[in-house]
Amino acid sequence: MAAKDTARLSTKFQISIPKSIRTAQRWQAGQVFAFIPKGEGMLLVPVPKLEELAAIARGATSEEYRDRPSRV
C-alpha cells in the first residue's frame, strides 16, 4: 500500500477514503458499506442495492436439493 492510499481517523471518528481507491472501486457518495471484523483489522464491503440483486437466482430450482435431515 502506498502512503497516499492511507487515511487518518478524525476526532469525529470519520475516515476519508482516498480518491484513487474510490475511483478504482467505482464507489459513490451515499453508498452504504458493511464493516466486517477480520482478525486485527476490518473489511469494508459495499452493500449492494436491491435492484443489483434482481435475478441473481434466476434459473435456480429446488430439484436435487438436500436439506440437513437427508445428509449422511
Summary of the structure (lengths in Angstrom):
residues: 72
radius of gyration: 19.3
end to end distance: 46.9
largest distance: 55.2
contacts: 81
relative contact order: 0.10
helix: 22%
strand: 17%
